[in-house]
Amino acid sequence: NGTALRLRQLQRGDGGVFGARIKLQPALVEDQTFNLTVYESVPSPRTRSQLLASTLEWCNLTLQCQGSGRGAVNVTWRRDSLAWGELGGGWHQLSPDGTTLRVALPPAATNVTYACTVSNPADHKVALFDLRALCQGGGVPSAFSTSGFVVLALILVAVSLGGAFWCWRINSGKA
């Protein structure tokens, strides 16, 4: 009917039950009760991913997403455009509190992004998990792991040659 009540600069402690007496016409008075709840902005979610195993057949990993702040914070999951209820079972297992998602996918199916949303009625924040990057060595480029093996092999060769030289010196000293 064109009437409005606007409250500004609310603070956390301003919530509660409020009453209003509304005069619409000289003879029409209406009493209303309002329950006001004040929500804070949701901080960015705390995220963590753990690669449990990555083989030619499967990529098993755990995704964690936690909200913080005062009041109740909801955590929901999506894969690309699918909500949690549409993901189906089998490859996905959600913890009872909704903060941890365990995923097992064949490597051909890891070209997806999982999104975790932390929210309250006033705000929401989203964190993304790129499964392709996570399943390929936990997000570390594969060239790094190859060069790491090369360096380790060179160190082992140098130690072996050093040990062989030391043994030769000891044996030649006895002769």
Salt bridges, closest charged atoms under 4 A:
ASP31 OD1 - ARG21 NE 2.79
GLU40 OE2 - ARG70 NH1 3.08
ASP123 OD2 - LYS125 NZ 2.95
